[in-house]
C-alpha cells in the first residue's frame, strides 16, 4: 500500500511537471508570435509626446 501511494504521488508530480513545461513552452511560442514590443525606446517615447 505504501508503494502504491508513493508511486501515485510520483506519477502525479511527473504529470504536473510535464504540464507546467508544456504550458511554459506554449507561452514562449505565443510571445514570439506577438509583434508588440514590450521595451519602449526612450527617444521613440519622447517623439510621441
PDB file with SEQRES, HELIX, SHEET and CRYST1 records, atoms N, CA, C and O in Angstrom:
SEQRES   1 A   49  UNK UNK UNK UNK UNK UNK UNK UNK UNK UNK UNK UNK UNK          
SEQRES   2 A   49  UNK UNK UNK UNK UNK UNK UNK UNK UNK UNK UNK UNK UNK          
SEQRES   3 A   49  UNK UNK UNK UNK UNK UNK UNK UNK UNK UNK UNK UNK UNK          
SEQRES   4 A   49  UNK UNK UNK UNK UNK UNK UNK UNK UNK UNK                      
HELIX    1 AA1 UNK A    2  UNK A   33  1                                  32    
HELIX    2 AA2 UNK A   42  UNK A   47  1                                   6    
CRYST1    1.000    1.000    1.000  90.00  90.00  90.00 P 1           1          
ATOM      1  N   UNK A   1       0.827  -1.204   0.000  1.00  0.00           N  
ATOM      2  CA  UNK A   1       0.000   0.000   0.000  1.00  0.00           C  
ATOM      3  C   UNK A   1       0.868   1.265   0.000  1.00  0.00           C  
ATOM      4  O   UNK A   1       0.569   2.240  -0.688  1.00  0.00           O  
ATOM      5  N   UNK A   2       1.940   1.224   0.781  1.00  0.00           N  
ATOM      6  CA  UNK A   2       2.833   2.383   0.839  1.00  0.00           C  
ATOM      7  C   UNK A   2       3.492   2.619  -0.527  1.00  0.00           C  
ATOM      8  O   UNK A   2       3.640   3.757  -0.972  1.00  0.00           O  
ATOM      9  N   UNK A   3       3.882   1.519  -1.177  1.00  0.00           N  
ATOM     10  CA  UNK A   3       4.489   1.626  -2.505  1.00  0.00           C  
ATOM     11  C   UNK A   3       3.503   2.240  -3.495  1.00  0.00           C  
ATOM     12  O   UNK A   3       3.871   3.088  -4.308  1.00  0.00           O  
ATOM     13  N   UNK A   4       2.248   1.804  -3.417  1.00  0.00           N  
ATOM     14  CA  UNK A   4       1.227   2.315  -4.335  1.00  0.00           C  
ATOM     15  C   UNK A   4       1.033   3.816  -4.156  1.00  0.00           C  
ATOM     16  O   UNK A   4       0.925   4.550  -5.139  1.00  0.00           O  
ATOM     17  N   UNK A   5       0.988   4.279  -2.902  1.00  0.00           N  
ATOM     18  CA  UNK A   5       0.821   5.709  -2.645  1.00  0.00           C  
ATOM     19  C   UNK A   5       2.020   6.505  -3.139  1.00  0.00           C  
ATOM     20  O   UNK A   5       1.856   7.578  -3.720  1.00  0.00           O  
ATOM     21  N   UNK A   6       3.226   5.986  -2.913  1.00  0.00           N  
ATOM     22  CA  UNK A   6       4.429   6.679  -3.392  1.00  0.00           C  
ATOM     23  C   UNK A   6       4.463   6.716  -4.914  1.00  0.00           C  
ATOM     24  O   UNK A   6       4.826   7.730  -5.509  1.00  0.00           O  
ATOM     25  N   UNK A   7       4.087   5.615  -5.537  1.00  0.00           N  
ATOM     26  CA  UNK A   7       4.055   5.556  -6.995  1.00  0.00           C  
ATOM     27  C   UNK A   7       3.040   6.555  -7.544  1.00  0.00           C  
ATOM     28  O   UNK A   7       3.320   7.259  -8.514  1.00  0.00           O  
ATOM     29  N   UNK A   8       1.871   6.616  -6.929  1.00  0.00           N  
ATOM     30  CA  UNK A   8       0.837   7.544  -7.362  1.00  0.00           C  
ATOM     31  C   UNK A   8       1.300   8.991  -7.179  1.00  0.00           C  
ATOM     32  O   UNK A   8       1.067   9.831  -8.047  1.00  0.00           O  
ATOM     33  N   UNK A   9       1.948   9.278  -6.063  1.00  0.00           N  
ATOM     34  CA  UNK A   9       2.455  10.633  -5.820  1.00  0.00           C  
ATOM     35  C   UNK A   9       3.529  10.997  -6.840  1.00  0.00           C  
ATOM     36  O   UNK A   9       3.553  12.121  -7.340  1.00  0.00           O  
ATOM     37  N   UNK A  10       4.413  10.059  -7.150  1.00  0.00           N  
ATOM     38  CA  UNK A  10       5.468  10.308  -8.132  1.00  0.00           C  
ATOM     39  C   UNK A  10       4.874  10.566  -9.511  1.00  0.00           C  
ATOM     40  O   UNK A  10       5.292  11.491 -10.208  1.00  0.00           O  
ATOM     41  N   UNK A  11       3.912   9.758  -9.900  1.00  0.00           N  
ATOM     42  CA  UNK A  11       3.269   9.944 -11.199  1.00  0.00           C  
ATOM     43  C   UNK A  11       2.540  11.291 -11.263  1.00  0.00           C  
ATOM     44  O   UNK A  11       2.545  11.954 -12.300  1.00  0.00           O  
ATOM     45  N   UNK A  12       1.919  11.690 -10.159  1.00  0.00           N  
ATOM     46  CA  UNK A  12       1.233  12.980 -10.119  1.00  0.00           C  
ATOM     47  C   UNK A  12       2.226  14.118 -10.297  1.00  0.00           C  
ATOM     48  O   UNK A  12       1.970  15.060 -11.047  1.00  0.00           O  
ATOM     49  N   UNK A  13       3.362  14.032  -9.606  1.00  0.00           N  
ATOM     50  CA  UNK A  13       4.384  15.071  -9.740  1.00  0.00           C  
ATOM     51  C   UNK A  13       4.939  15.131 -11.156  1.00  0.00           C  
ATOM     52  O   UNK A  13       5.141  16.218 -11.697  1.00  0.00           O  
ATOM     53  N   UNK A  14       5.184  13.981 -11.755  1.00  0.00           N  
ATOM     54  CA  UNK A  14       5.691  13.943 -13.127  1.00  0.00           C  
ATOM     55  C   UNK A  14       4.671  14.564 -14.079  1.00  0.00           C  
ATOM     56  O   UNK A  14       5.035  15.329 -14.973  1.00  0.00           O  
ATOM     57  N   UNK A  15       3.415  14.238 -13.889  1.00  0.00           N  
ATOM     58  CA  UNK A  15       2.364  14.788 -14.745  1.00  0.00           C  
ATOM     59  C   UNK A  15       2.260  16.305 -14.591  1.00  0.00           C  
ATOM     60  O   UNK A  15       2.136  17.025 -15.582  1.00  0.00           O  
ATOM     61  N   UNK A  16       2.309  16.787 -13.355  1.00  0.00           N  
ATOM     62  CA  UNK A  16       2.238  18.231 -13.129  1.00  0.00           C  
ATOM     63  C   UNK A  16       3.454  18.947 -13.708  1.00  0.00           C  
ATOM     64  O   UNK A  16       3.325  20.032 -14.276  1.00  0.00           O  
ATOM     65  N   UNK A  17       4.635  18.343 -13.565  1.00  0.00           N  
ATOM     66  CA  UNK A  17       5.844  18.953 -14.122  1.00  0.00           C  
ATOM     67  C   UNK A  17       5.751  19.004 -15.649  1.00  0.00           C  
ATOM     68  O   UNK A  17       6.104  20.013 -16.259  1.00  0.00           O  
ATOM     69  N   UNK A  18       5.283  17.930 -16.258  1.00  0.00           N  
ATOM     70  CA  UNK A  18       5.126  17.892 -17.709  1.00  0.00           C  
ATOM     71  C   UNK A  18       4.126  18.950 -18.175  1.00  0.00           C  
ATOM     72  O   UNK A  18       4.352  19.639 -19.170  1.00  0.00           O  
ATOM     73  N   UNK A  19       3.023  19.069 -17.443  1.00  0.00           N  
ATOM     74  CA  UNK A  19       2.002  20.063 -17.787  1.00  0.00           C  
ATOM     75  C   UNK A  19       2.569  21.477 -17.672  1.00  0.00           C  
ATOM     76  O   UNK A  19       2.269  22.337 -18.500  1.00  0.00           O  
ATOM     77  N   UNK A  20       3.382  21.715 -16.652  1.00  0.00           N  
ATOM     78  CA  UNK A  20       3.986  23.037 -16.471  1.00  0.00           C  
ATOM     79  C   UNK A  20       4.948  23.356 -17.611  1.00  0.00           C  
ATOM     80  O   UNK A  20       4.963  24.481 -18.111  1.00  0.00           O  
ATOM     81  N   UNK A  21       5.743  22.386 -18.023  1.00  0.00           N  
ATOM     82  CA  UNK A  21       6.691  22.597 -19.119  1.00  0.00           C  
ATOM     83  C   UNK A  21       5.943  22.887 -20.417  1.00  0.00           C  
ATOM     84  O   UNK A  21       6.324  23.790 -21.162  1.00  0.00           O  
ATOM     85  N   UNK A  22       4.904  22.143 -20.687  1.00  0.00           N  
ATOM     86  CA  UNK A  22       4.111  22.366 -21.903  1.00  0.00           C  
ATOM     87  C   UNK A  22       3.465  23.750 -21.874  1.00  0.00           C  
ATOM     88  O   UNK A  22       3.440  24.445 -22.890  1.00  0.00           O  
ATOM     89  N   UNK A  23       2.948  24.149 -20.726  1.00  0.00           N  
ATOM     90  CA  UNK A  23       2.329  25.472 -20.610  1.00  0.00           C  
ATOM     91  C   UNK A  23       3.368  26.568 -20.829  1.00  0.00           C  
ATOM     92  O   UNK A  23       3.091  27.567 -21.493  1.00  0.00           O  
ATOM     93  N   UNK A  24       4.559  26.381 -20.273  1.00  0.00           N  
ATOM     94  CA  UNK A  24       5.617  27.381 -20.438  1.00  0.00           C  
ATOM     95  C   UNK A  24       6.043  27.481 -21.896  1.00  0.00           C  
ATOM     96  O   UNK A  24       6.211  28.583 -22.419  1.00  0.00           O  
ATOM     97  N   UNK A  25       6.219  26.342 -22.556  1.00  0.00           N  
ATOM     98  CA  UNK A  25       6.643  26.362 -23.953  1.00  0.00           C  
ATOM     99  C   UNK A  25       5.581  26.993 -24.849  1.00  0.00           C  
ATOM    100  O   UNK A  25       5.916  27.714 -25.789  1.00  0.00           O  
ATOM    101  N   UNK A  26       4.323  26.734 -24.572  1.00  0.00           N  
ATOM    102  CA  UNK A  26       3.276  27.356 -25.385  1.00  0.00           C  
ATOM    103  C   UNK A  26       3.220  28.858 -25.120  1.00  0.00           C  
ATOM    104  O   UNK A  26       2.910  29.634 -26.024  1.00  0.00           O  
ATOM    105  N   UNK A  27       3.518  29.277 -23.883  1.00  0.00           N  
ATOM    106  CA  UNK A  27       3.569  30.712 -23.574  1.00  0.00           C  
ATOM    107  C   UNK A  27       4.718  31.373 -24.328  1.00  0.00           C  
ATOM    108  O   UNK A  27       4.556  32.465 -24.873  1.00  0.00           O  
ATOM    109  N   UNK A  28       5.885  30.715 -24.363  1.00  0.00           N  
ATOM    110  CA  UNK A  28       7.037  31.261 -25.086  1.00  0.00           C  
ATOM    111  C   UNK A  28       6.707  31.386 -26.566  1.00  0.00           C  
ATOM    112  O   UNK A  28       7.015  32.399 -27.193  1.00  0.00           O  
ATOM    113  N   UNK A  29       6.083  30.359 -27.120  1.00  0.00           N  
ATOM    114  CA  UNK A  29       5.709  30.390 -28.538  1.00  0.00           C  
ATOM    115  C   UNK A  29       4.722  31.524 -28.807  1.00  0.00           C  
ATOM    116  O   UNK A  29       4.817  32.199 -29.832  1.00  0.00           O  
ATOM    117  N   UNK A  30       3.788  31.732 -27.904  1.00  0.00           N  
ATOM    118  CA  UNK A  30       2.812  32.811 -28.056  1.00  0.00           C  
ATOM    119  C   UNK A  30       3.508  34.169 -27.994  1.00  0.00           C  
ATOM    120  O   UNK A  30       3.138  35.085 -28.730  1.00  0.00           O  
ATOM    121  N   UNK A  31       4.504  34.310 -27.133  1.00  0.00           N  
ATOM    122  CA  UNK A  31       5.235  35.570 -27.024  1.00  0.00           C  
ATOM    123  C   UNK A  31       6.013  35.859 -28.307  1.00  0.00           C  
ATOM    124  O   UNK A  31       6.095  37.010 -28.737  1.00  0.00           O  
ATOM    125  N   UNK A  32       6.582  34.824 -28.919  1.00  0.00           N  
ATOM    126  CA  UNK A  32       7.345  35.009 -30.149  1.00  0.00           C  
ATOM    127  C   UNK A  32       6.442  35.421 -31.303  1.00  0.00           C  
ATOM    128  O   UNK A  32       6.864  36.165 -32.187  1.00  0.00           O  
ATOM    129  N   UNK A  33       5.203  34.943 -31.300  1.00  0.00           N  
ATOM    130  CA  UNK A  33       4.277  35.262 -32.383  1.00  0.00           C  
ATOM    131  C   UNK A  33       3.799  36.702 -32.316  1.00  0.00           C  
ATOM    132  O   UNK A  33       3.546  37.317 -33.352  1.00  0.00           O  
ATOM    133  N   UNK A  34       3.672  37.247 -31.117  1.00  0.00           N  
ATOM    134  CA  UNK A  34       3.176  38.621 -30.999  1.00  0.00           C  
ATOM    135  C   UNK A  34       4.279  39.594 -31.381  1.00  0.00           C  
ATOM    136  O   UNK A  34       5.430  39.443 -30.971  1.00  0.00           O  
ATOM    137  N   UNK A  35       3.914  40.583 -32.163  1.00  0.00           N  
ATOM    138  CA  UNK A  35       4.897  41.533 -32.688  1.00  0.00           C  
ATOM    139  C   UNK A  35       5.011  42.788 -31.834  1.00  0.00           C  
ATOM    140  O   UNK A  35       5.790  43.685 -32.157  1.00  0.00           O  
ATOM    141  N   UNK A  36       4.250  42.865 -30.754  1.00  0.00           N  
ATOM    142  CA  UNK A  36       4.305  44.058 -29.910  1.00  0.00           C  
ATOM    143  C   UNK A  36       5.598  44.065 -29.120  1.00  0.00           C  
ATOM    144  O   UNK A  36       6.013  43.046 -28.569  1.00  0.00           O  
ATOM    145  N   UNK A  37       6.229  45.226 -29.073  1.00  0.00           N  
ATOM    146  CA  UNK A  37       7.479  45.358 -28.336  1.00  0.00           C  
ATOM    147  C   UNK A  37       7.181  45.801 -26.914  1.00  0.00           C  
ATOM    148  O   UNK A  37       6.549  46.834 -26.695  1.00  0.00           O  
ATOM    149  N   UNK A  38       7.641  45.014 -25.951  1.00  0.00           N  
ATOM    150  CA  UNK A  38       7.424  45.362 -24.551  1.00  0.00           C  
ATOM    151  C   UNK A  38       8.374  46.470 -24.129  1.00  0.00           C  
ATOM    152  O   UNK A  38       8.055  47.264 -23.244  1.00  0.00           O  
ATOM    153  N   UNK A  39       9.541  46.525 -24.760  1.00  0.00           N  
ATOM    154  CA  UNK A  39      10.539  47.529 -24.397  1.00  0.00           C  
ATOM    155  C   UNK A  39      10.367  48.742 -25.301  1.00  0.00           C  
ATOM    156  O   UNK A  39      10.447  48.625 -26.524  1.00  0.00           O  
ATOM    157  N   UNK A  40      10.133  49.888 -24.710  1.00  0.00           N  
ATOM    158  CA  UNK A  40       9.930  51.120 -25.467  1.00  0.00           C  
ATOM    159  C   UNK A  40      11.217  51.923 -25.422  1.00  0.00           C  
ATOM    160  O   UNK A  40      11.772  52.185 -24.355  1.00  0.00           O  
ATOM    161  N   UNK A  41      11.677  52.307 -26.601  1.00  0.00           N  
ATOM    162  CA  UNK A  41      12.870  53.142 -26.686  1.00  0.00           C  
ATOM    163  C   UNK A  41      12.538  54.531 -26.148  1.00  0.00           C  
ATOM    164  O   UNK A  41      11.513  55.106 -26.512  1.00  0.00           O  
ATOM    165  N   UNK A  42      13.394  55.071 -25.287  1.00  0.00           N  
ATOM    166  CA  UNK A  42      13.103  56.367 -24.663  1.00  0.00           C  
ATOM    167  C   UNK A  42      12.975  57.475 -25.701  1.00  0.00           C  
ATOM    168  O   UNK A  42      12.088  58.321 -25.585  1.00  0.00           O  
ATOM    169  N   UNK A  43      13.837  57.489 -26.708  1.00  0.00           N  
ATOM    170  CA  UNK A  43      13.759  58.518 -27.742  1.00  0.00           C  
ATOM    171  C   UNK A  43      12.455  58.407 -28.521  1.00  0.00           C  
ATOM    172  O   UNK A  43      11.825  59.413 -28.847  1.00  0.00           O  
ATOM    173  N   UNK A  44      12.064  57.193 -28.810  1.00  0.00           N  
ATOM    174  CA  UNK A  44      10.814  56.988 -29.535  1.00  0.00           C  
ATOM    175  C   UNK A  44       9.635  57.439 -28.676  1.00  0.00           C  
ATOM    176  O   UNK A  44       8.678  58.017 -29.192  1.00  0.00           O  
ATOM    177  N   UNK A  45       9.699  57.181 -27.379  1.00  0.00           N  
ATOM    178  CA  UNK A  45       8.627  57.584 -26.470  1.00  0.00           C  
ATOM    179  C   UNK A  45       8.512  59.105 -26.411  1.00  0.00           C  
ATOM    180  O   UNK A  45       7.405  59.641 -26.380  1.00  0.00           O  
ATOM    181  N   UNK A  46       9.656  59.808 -26.396  1.00  0.00           N  
ATOM    182  CA  UNK A  46       9.649  61.268 -26.333  1.00  0.00           C  
ATOM    183  C   UNK A  46       9.092  61.879 -27.618  1.00  0.00           C  
ATOM    184  O   UNK A  46       8.471  62.941 -27.576  1.00  0.00           O  
ATOM    185  N   UNK A  47       9.305  61.223 -28.755  1.00  0.00           N  
ATOM    186  CA  UNK A  47       8.802  61.735 -30.025  1.00  0.00           C  
ATOM    187  C   UNK A  47       7.274  61.749 -30.063  1.00  0.00           C  
ATOM    188  O   UNK A  47       6.678  62.568 -30.763  1.00  0.00           O  
ATOM    189  N   UNK A  48       6.644  60.851 -29.321  1.00  0.00           N  
ATOM    190  CA  UNK A  48       5.188  60.742 -29.349  1.00  0.00           C  
ATOM    191  C   UNK A  48       4.513  61.729 -28.407  1.00  0.00           C  
ATOM    192  O   UNK A  48       3.287  61.831 -28.416  1.00  0.00           O  
ATOM    193  N   UNK A  49       5.256  62.443 -27.614  1.00  0.00           N  
ATOM    194  CA  UNK A  49       4.646  63.400 -26.674  1.00  0.00           C  
ATOM    195  C   UNK A  49       4.187  64.645 -27.393  1.00  0.00           C  
ATOM    196  O   UNK A  49       3.651  65.558 -26.766  1.00  0.00           O  
TER     197      UNK A  49                                                      
END                                                                             
